[in-house]
Amino acid sequence: MYYLTKKEREMFTISEMENELSEIAEKIKSLNEKSGYGYYLSGKKRLLEEAIAERKQKRMFQI
């Protein structure tokens, strides 16, 4: 049986978080296209994309 190391568990949870954030960003994008709240939703989407980029950058430094 194979057990994940601490580093591998951290990487796995980071990738799960990135997946969730990208799904939320896609939902916001579809809502943005359907509704008239373009400025508000595009601001939220931008913040999510910045959070995803920041997490990826942190992950690169950890490796």
N, C-alpha and C positions, 0 to 999 in steps of 0.2 A: 504494500500500500504506500502511496506517495502523499506526503504532507507538504502543503505550501509553506515556504519560508515567510518570515514577517514582511520582507520586501515584496515578495510576490503577492501577498494578501493586500498590501497597500496599493500596489499597481492595479490589482483587480478592482478594488473599491473605487479608485480614481477613474478607471475606464467606465465603471457602472455609472458614476456621477456624470461623466461627460456624455454618456448616452442619454441619460435622463434630461440633462440640460439641452442637448440638441433636439430631443423630441419636443420639449417645451417651446424652444425657439421655432420649430416647424409649425406647431399649433398656433403660436402668435402670428406667424407669417400668414397662415391661411385665414385667421380671423382678420388680420390687417387688410387682406384682399377683399374680404366679404363685407366689411363694415366701414363706417365713416370716421372711425377713430384712428386715422392714419398716423397722426403725429404722436399720440400717446403710445400706441402699440409699437411703432417703429423705435421709439425711445427705449421701451422695455426690451425689445429684441436686441438692440445694440448693446444694452447692459449685459444680457445673457451671453452674447457672442464674445464680449470682452472677458467675462468670467471664464468661459471655456478656453479662450486663448491664454489667459493667465494660468489656469491649471495645467495646460499642456506645457507652458514654459517652465513652470515649477517642476514638472515631471522630468523634463529633459535635464535639469540640473541635478536631480536626484540619482540619475543613472550613472 
